[in-house]
Each structure stands twice: as structure tokens, then as C-alpha cells.
Amino acid sequence: MERPSGGPRYRISAIRPWASEGTDEAPQEVQTFFAGKEVDVADLEALAVSFGGQLENVVQGGGRAQGELAWRGHRFNLDLDPLP
């Protein structure tokens, strides 16, 4: 699915594994690669692919957004804080 470029920009502020992962911390390599990056939705999709993962979904609302990353059979939520 192709996503539009541009649009709101966000900073990736947290990476959290799904509860089904059985841990409350994402692997360090995921944290290091994604944390603090400034992206729009299209950038985030490209970033996920460059990491060997896939952006499954982005939910935007209430001035915040959350992305869903699939990587090596695992799932993570990416907290996205809006940039001015």
C-alpha cells in the first residue's frame, strides 16, 4: 500500500513491544535504530523497510500517532509525538 508523502511530522518517542511478546522492552537494536528519528508517515514506512521490517499501520488522532512495526516475527508500537 502506498502512503502519501508529506503531512504531519513526528518524533519517535518510544518503542514498546506488544504484550504478547512477554517483555516490556524492545531489543536495543530496535531502540537505537528508531528512537528520536523525525519522520512523516512515508518516511516511517521507508525507515521500517530499511531496517528489514514493515510498517503495518499508523493510527493518528488527538494530536498524537502510533505506528505498528513488524520485524522478524515480532510486533512493536512506535509512539509518535507531533512536531511543530
PyMOL commands that set and color helices and strands:
alter all, ss='L'
color gray80, all
select helices_A, chain A and resi 19-21+28-34+41-50
alter helices_A, ss='H'
color red, helices_A
select strands_A, chain A and resi 10-17+38-39+54-61+64-71+74-82
alter strands_A, ss='S'
color yellow, strands_A
deselect
rebuild
show_as cartoon
